[in-house]
Amino acid sequence: MTMAMTAMLLLDLDDPALRRAFQAGGAAERGRGVGGERSPAHGQGVAPFTPGALFGPSDPGGWYDPSDISTLWRDTSGTVPVTAAGHTVGLYLDKRLYAGRSTAEMTALYGSVASIPGNHRTQATSGFRPAYDTTSLPTPTLNHDGTDDYMYGPLPIPPSIAMTHFWVVNVRTGRVAWNNARSLVTHVGNSGDGSASIVGYSSGSIYRNNNGVPLATRGDVYTAMIGTNYGIVEARGLVHASAATTMDFGYRASFLTGIAANIAEEIYCREDVAAAYRAKIYAYLAEKWGVTI
């Protein structure tokens, strides 16, 4: 028996994380694949890619998916679920550490919704909450009213690490609020109340639908995203200019305005991870949300 076979026998083969880590030949050390979907039963082939594959148990980032209504709550403590179109969202759960589990399974595992680990977003002021929308796409989105709707939460990636994020979004009208270093519709600061200073990013580029041509100005983003079609916006390789700890999503305090848009799935990960998985991320988002790339 080879050493590899002996090692396999020592693993708990019912643990999908360990099995994938062993099969990946060291992927566990890099953290990749551990947060993905559970492996299929024997003989059923390879499990399809999901953003969970981008995150190991200790990896920073965020994965927000409004099509999974179980991650949306009407209050900030996770006791009143969103159940119908028009309900506003006070808590939006980050799914990156679910490892293929459901929110119900995660709640049972950790004792309460509020105890589930992740970079969850909240909005304590009821009038500032985005609304659950089932009309703009076959798959639900969050509707931001263009005035004051936004959410806030921990910075998904530490300031010292280059971050890339992917948004599926449709800008309806008005302005594209983005900060002075190309992070689309985000305000980055040291508090979550919308009053902190813009600290922004020192580098990074915006792309749409993986076309390889970075968008140069706010106007370019607005032109690319406005209208009836959804698009995938990628903010690639963002590096923080200072040590921010929180981020506001959908609002720029210096403009005192929010984005008028329906925002669908969002993924935040390290740029080195995004570089390795970029094609799979785009394929996954495009198929799910009906975006042509």
Secondary structure as GFF3:
##gff-version 3
##sequence-region A 1 293
A	DSSP	alpha_helix	3	10	.	.	.	ID=ss1
A	DSSP	alpha_helix	16	23	.	.	.	ID=ss2
A	DSSP	alpha_helix	27	30	.	.	.	ID=ss3
A	DSSP	three_ten_helix	51	54	.	.	.	ID=ss4
A	DSSP	beta_strand	62	64	.	.	.	ID=ss5
A	DSSP	three_ten_helix	69	71	.	.	.	ID=ss6
A	DSSP	beta_strand	72	73	.	.	.	ID=ss7
A	DSSP	beta_strand	91	92	.	.	.	ID=ss8
A	DSSP	alpha_helix	103	110	.	.	.	ID=ss9
A	DSSP	three_ten_helix	113	115	.	.	.	ID=ss10
A	DSSP	beta_strand	121	122	.	.	.	ID=ss11
A	DSSP	three_ten_helix	126	128	.	.	.	ID=ss12
A	DSSP	beta_strand	131	133	.	.	.	ID=ss13
A	DSSP	beta_strand	141	145	.	.	.	ID=ss14
A	DSSP	beta_strand	151	154	.	.	.	ID=ss15
A	DSSP	beta_strand	163	171	.	.	.	ID=ss16
A	DSSP	beta_strand	186	189	.	.	.	ID=ss17
A	DSSP	beta_strand	201	208	.	.	.	ID=ss18
A	DSSP	alpha_helix	218	225	.	.	.	ID=ss19
A	DSSP	beta_strand	231	240	.	.	.	ID=ss20
A	DSSP	beta_strand	246	249	.	.	.	ID=ss21
A	DSSP	beta_strand	251	252	.	.	.	ID=ss22
A	DSSP	three_ten_helix	253	255	.	.	.	ID=ss23
A	DSSP	beta_strand	257	258	.	.	.	ID=ss24
A	DSSP	beta_strand	260	270	.	.	.	ID=ss25
A	DSSP	alpha_helix	271	289	.	.	.	ID=ss26
###
